[in-house]
Amino acid sequence: MSTSEHQQILGFFLGVGLLLFGYGFMYRRTRLDCLREDLFTIRDSLFDYMWQHSLSYDDRAYQYLRYMLNGAIRYAVELRPFTILAFWLLVHPNGREFNDILQKEDLDPEVKTYFSGVRRRVGRRLLQYVFLEGPECLLYGPIQILFRYSGRHRTAVRDAWTEELAVLGRPRSPAARLLRLRIH
């Protein structure tokens, strides 16, 4: 091999290494920070809504949403399809707890609509983060197409997923402790 061929090979591997470093170290962290910033913004707007409408912070629906958002913020770094699937199999959320809370609570219909919208926004943002952002979206292309045409299943997955995060966000949650032990 000539010297120029060695330089080309070395240049190729240095370029690939630089791209991997850029993706692994900078891009993934930037995506994660963007997700967390969006979740903080949603949580702040929920807090402001409660304050502006003089609603109680002890309301079960508000606490559920707060736990869900705290769990999403805390475990955002672990949000990958296989982690989500494993936790889903361990906890078995049915996606109905929030709807049951909303039905039992004596809230104004406008408040219920707002709370449902917050849950929907969080679920949509998390699905976007995991399946629609970054190079991984090429791998999940067929899943995206199937979910786009099956709204009922997409809603069921989103609801179950947000319930998982509500379980993780609760104080002294055994499921969160189990997940932390398996991660570290």
C-alpha contacts under 8 A as a table, 3 or more apart, distances in Angstrom:
res1	aa1	res2	aa2	distance
1	M	5	E	6.33
1	M	6	H	7.04
2	S	5	E	5.38
2	S	6	H	6.54
3	T	6	H	5.10
3	T	7	Q	6.24
4	S	7	Q	4.97
4	S	8	Q	6.18
5	E	8	Q	5.03
5	E	9	I	6.20
6	H	9	I	5.16
6	H	10	L	6.04
7	Q	10	L	5.03
7	Q	11	G	5.89
8	Q	11	G	4.99
8	Q	12	F	6.04
9	I	12	F	5.08
9	I	13	F	6.33
10	L	13	F	5.32
10	L	14	L	6.09
11	G	14	L	5.09
11	G	15	G	6.04
12	F	15	G	5.13
12	F	16	V	6.22
13	F	16	V	5.02
13	F	17	G	5.97
14	L	17	G	4.99
14	L	18	L	6.05
15	G	18	L	5.04
15	G	19	L	6.19
16	V	19	L	5.07
16	V	20	L	6.17
17	G	20	L	5.11
17	G	21	F	6.10
18	L	21	F	5.04
18	L	22	G	6.05
19	L	22	G	5.01
19	L	23	Y	6.15
20	L	23	Y	5.14
20	L	24	G	5.78
21	F	24	G	5.17
21	F	25	F	5.50
21	F	26	M	7.35
22	G	25	F	5.63
22	G	26	M	5.22
22	G	27	Y	6.27
23	Y	26	M	5.75
23	Y	27	Y	4.77
23	Y	28	R	6.17
24	G	27	Y	6.41
24	G	28	R	5.80
24	G	29	R	7.86
25	F	28	R	6.33
25	F	29	R	6.42
26	M	29	R	5.37
26	M	30	T	6.11
27	Y	30	T	5.05
27	Y	31	R	6.17
28	R	31	R	5.12
28	R	32	L	6.16
29	R	32	L	5.01
29	R	33	D	6.08
30	T	33	D	5.09
30	T	34	C	6.12
31	R	34	C	5.07
31	R	35	L	6.21
31	R	129	Y	7.90
32	L	35	L	5.09
32	L	36	R	6.19
32	L	76	A	7.04
32	L	77	V	6.80
33	D	36	R	5.13
33	D	37	E	6.01
34	C	37	E	5.05
34	C	38	D	6.22
35	L	38	D	5.15
35	L	39	L	6.27
35	L	76	A	7.80
35	L	125	R	7.66
35	L	126	L	7.87
35	L	129	Y	7.06
36	R	39	L	4.99
36	R	40	F	6.06
36	R	73	I	5.71
36	R	76	A	7.25
37	E	40	F	5.06
37	E	41	T	6.15
38	D	41	T	5.05
38	D	42	I	6.28
39	L	42	I	5.06
39	L	43	R	6.11
39	L	69	L	6.65
39	L	72	A	7.64
39	L	73	I	6.65
39	L	122	V	7.11
40	F	43	R	5.01
40	F	44	D	6.03
40	F	69	L	7.97
40	F	73	I	7.69
41	T	44	D	5.07
41	T	45	S	6.13
42	I	45	S	5.13
42	I	46	L	6.20
42	I	118	V	7.25
42	I	122	V	7.70
43	R	46	L	5.08
43	R	47	F	6.25
43	R	66	R	7.10
43	R	69	L	6.59
44	D	47	F	5.03
44	D	48	D	6.11
45	S	48	D	4.96
45	S	49	Y	6.02
46	L	49	Y	5.03
46	L	50	M	6.29
46	L	118	V	7.60
47	F	50	M	5.20
47	F	51	W	6.29
48	D	51	W	5.02
48	D	52	Q	5.94
49	Y	52	Q	5.15
49	Y	53	H	6.10
50	M	53	H	5.41
50	M	54	S	5.96
50	M	55	L	5.02
50	M	56	S	7.07
50	M	57	Y	7.12
51	W	54	S	5.06
51	W	55	L	6.40
52	Q	55	L	7.90
55	L	59	D	7.92
56	S	59	D	5.63
57	Y	62	Y	6.56
57	Y	63	Q	7.24
58	D	62	Y	7.23
58	D	63	Q	6.70
59	D	62	Y	5.35
59	D	63	Q	6.24
60	R	63	Q	5.02
60	R	64	Y	6.05
60	R	101	I	6.88
60	R	105	E	7.64
61	A	64	Y	5.05
61	A	65	L	6.30
61	A	98	F	6.99
61	A	101	I	6.07
61	A	102	L	6.32
61	A	105	E	7.64
61	A	115	F	7.51
62	Y	65	L	5.13
62	Y	66	R	6.08
62	Y	115	F	7.64
63	Q	66	R	4.94
63	Q	67	Y	6.05
64	Y	67	Y	5.16
64	Y	68	M	6.12
64	Y	98	F	7.18
64	Y	166	A	6.29
65	L	68	M	4.96
65	L	69	L	6.12
65	L	115	F	7.73
65	L	118	V	7.83
65	L	119	R	6.98
65	L	166	A	7.17
66	R	69	L	5.17
66	R	70	N	6.04
66	R	166	A	7.86
66	R	169	G	7.83
67	Y	70	N	5.07
67	Y	71	G	5.98
67	Y	165	L	7.32
67	Y	166	A	4.79
67	Y	167	V	7.29
67	Y	168	L	7.47
67	Y	169	G	4.32
67	Y	170	R	5.31
68	M	71	G	5.19
68	M	72	A	6.16
68	M	162	T	6.26
68	M	163	E	6.94
68	M	164	E	7.83
68	M	165	L	4.82
68	M	166	A	3.63
68	M	167	V	7.24
68	M	168	L	7.44
68	M	169	G	5.66
68	M	170	R	7.98
69	L	72	A	5.02
69	L	73	I	6.11
69	L	122	V	7.66
69	L	165	L	7.28
69	L	166	A	7.26
69	L	169	G	7.17
70	N	73	I	5.13
70	N	74	R	5.95
70	N	165	L	7.87
70	N	166	A	7.78
70	N	169	G	5.03
71	G	74	R	5.10
71	G	75	Y	5.90
71	G	76	A	7.97
71	G	165	L	4.82
71	G	166	A	6.03
71	G	167	V	7.43
71	G	168	L	4.92
71	G	169	G	3.66
71	G	170	R	7.46
72	A	75	Y	5.41
72	A	76	A	5.45
72	A	165	L	5.62
72	A	168	L	7.99
72	A	169	G	7.36
73	I	76	A	5.33
74	R	77	V	7.64
74	R	169	G	7.64
75	Y	78	E	5.37
75	Y	79	L	6.68
76	A	79	L	5.20
78	E	83	T	6.83
79	L	83	T	6.47
79	L	84	I	6.52
79	L	130	V	6.75
80	R	83	T	5.34
80	R	84	I	6.14
80	R	130	V	6.08
81	P	84	I	5.18
81	P	85	L	6.16
81	P	130	V	6.89
82	F	85	L	5.00
82	F	86	A	6.09
83	T	86	A	5.14
83	T	87	F	6.17
84	I	87	F	5.24
84	I	88	W	5.98
84	I	161	W	7.82
85	L	88	W	5.01
85	L	89	L	6.21
86	A	89	L	5.20
86	A	90	L	6.31
87	F	90	L	4.96
87	F	91	V	6.04
87	F	92	H	7.98
87	F	164	E	7.63
87	F	179	L	7.79
88	W	91	V	5.42
88	W	92	H	5.34
88	W	93	P	6.68
88	W	161	W	7.74
88	W	164	E	7.02
89	L	92	H	5.54
91	V	164	E	7.47
91	V	175	A	7.39
93	P	160	A	5.53
93	P	161	W	7.79
93	P	163	E	6.22
93	P	164	E	6.31
94	N	97	E	7.39
94	N	159	D	7.99
94	N	160	A	5.65
94	N	163	E	7.81
95	G	98	F	7.30
95	G	156	A	6.63
95	G	157	V	7.80
95	G	159	D	4.62
95	G	160	A	3.90
95	G	161	W	7.38
95	G	162	T	7.58
95	G	163	E	5.89
96	R	99	N	5.25
96	R	100	D	6.13
96	R	159	D	7.39
96	R	160	A	7.68
97	E	100	D	5.11
97	E	101	I	6.22
97	E	163	E	7.31
98	F	101	I	5.03
98	F	102	L	6.20
98	F	163	E	7.66
99	N	102	L	5.08
99	N	103	Q	6.24
100	D	103	Q	5.18
100	D	104	K	6.26
101	I	104	K	5.24
101	I	105	E	6.05
102	L	105	E	5.29
102	L	107	L	7.76
102	L	112	K	6.59
103	Q	106	D	7.78
107	L	111	V	6.39
107	L	112	K	6.50
108	D	111	V	5.26
108	D	112	K	6.43
109	P	112	K	5.00
109	P	113	T	6.11
110	E	113	T	5.09
110	E	114	Y	6.21
111	V	114	Y	4.99
111	V	115	F	6.11
112	K	115	F	5.10
112	K	116	S	6.13
113	T	116	S	5.15
113	T	117	G	6.12
114	Y	117	G	4.97
114	Y	118	V	6.27
115	F	118	V	5.10
115	F	119	R	6.40
116	S	119	R	5.17
116	S	120	R	6.15
117	G	120	R	4.97
117	G	121	R	6.05
118	V	121	R	5.10
118	V	122	V	6.24
119	R	122	V	5.23
119	R	123	G	6.17
119	R	162	T	7.30
120	R	123	G	5.14
120	R	124	R	6.00
120	R	158	R	7.74
121	R	124	R	5.12
121	R	125	R	6.06
122	V	125	R	5.16
122	V	126	L	6.16
122	V	162	T	7.63
123	G	126	L	5.19
123	G	127	L	6.14
123	G	158	R	5.28
123	G	159	D	7.18
123	G	161	W	7.22
123	G	162	T	6.10
124	R	127	L	5.18
124	R	128	Q	6.09
124	R	158	R	7.25
125	R	128	Q	5.02
125	R	129	Y	6.13
126	L	129	Y	4.98
126	L	130	V	6.25
127	L	130	V	5.34
127	L	131	F	5.81
127	L	132	L	7.24
127	L	158	R	7.52
128	Q	131	F	5.49
128	Q	132	L	4.74
128	Q	133	E	6.36
129	Y	132	L	6.02
129	Y	133	E	5.49
130	V	133	E	6.59
131	F	136	E	6.90
131	F	137	C	5.42
131	F	140	Y	6.27
131	F	144	Q	7.50
132	L	136	E	7.59
132	L	137	C	4.93
132	L	140	Y	7.92
132	L	144	Q	7.87
133	E	136	E	6.96
133	E	137	C	5.81
134	G	137	C	5.95
135	P	138	L	5.93
135	P	139	L	7.74
136	E	139	L	5.30
136	E	140	Y	6.63
137	C	140	Y	5.08
137	C	141	G	6.04
138	L	141	G	5.29
139	L	142	P	7.83
140	Y	143	I	5.23
140	Y	144	Q	6.28
141	G	144	Q	5.10
141	G	145	I	6.41
142	P	145	I	5.14
142	P	146	L	6.27
143	I	146	L	5.13
143	I	147	F	6.07
144	Q	147	F	5.19
144	Q	148	R	6.05
145	I	148	R	5.16
145	I	149	Y	6.65
146	L	149	Y	5.49
146	L	150	S	6.30
147	F	150	S	5.05
147	F	151	G	6.56
147	F	153	H	7.14
147	F	154	R	5.65
148	R	151	G	6.55
148	R	154	R	7.81
150	S	153	H	5.66
150	S	154	R	6.34
151	G	154	R	5.02
151	G	155	T	6.11
152	R	155	T	5.24
152	R	156	A	6.32
153	H	156	A	4.97
153	H	157	V	6.16
154	R	157	V	5.23
154	R	158	R	6.08
155	T	158	R	5.04
155	T	159	D	6.01
156	A	159	D	5.17
156	A	160	A	6.12
157	V	160	A	5.19
157	V	161	W	5.96
158	R	161	W	5.04
158	R	162	T	6.20
159	D	162	T	5.25
159	D	163	E	6.29
160	A	163	E	5.09
160	A	164	E	6.35
161	W	164	E	5.06
161	W	165	L	6.54
162	T	165	L	5.06
162	T	166	A	6.23
163	E	166	A	4.89
163	E	167	V	6.26
164	E	167	V	5.18
164	E	168	L	6.36
165	L	168	L	4.90
165	L	169	G	6.00
166	A	169	G	5.05
166	A	170	R	6.37
167	V	170	R	5.62
167	V	173	S	6.75
167	V	175	A	6.99
167	V	176	A	7.37
168	L	173	S	6.27
168	L	175	A	6.38
168	L	176	A	4.79
169	G	173	S	7.37
169	G	176	A	7.57
170	R	173	S	5.45
172	R	176	A	7.78
172	R	177	R	7.67
173	S	176	A	5.22
173	S	177	R	6.33
174	P	177	R	5.01
174	P	178	L	6.14
175	A	178	L	5.01
175	A	179	L	6.16
176	A	179	L	5.06
176	A	180	R	6.10
177	R	180	R	5.12
177	R	181	L	6.24
178	L	181	L	5.18
178	L	182	R	6.33
179	L	182	R	5.13
179	L	183	I	6.11
180	R	183	I	5.10
180	R	184	H	6.11
181	L	184	H	5.46
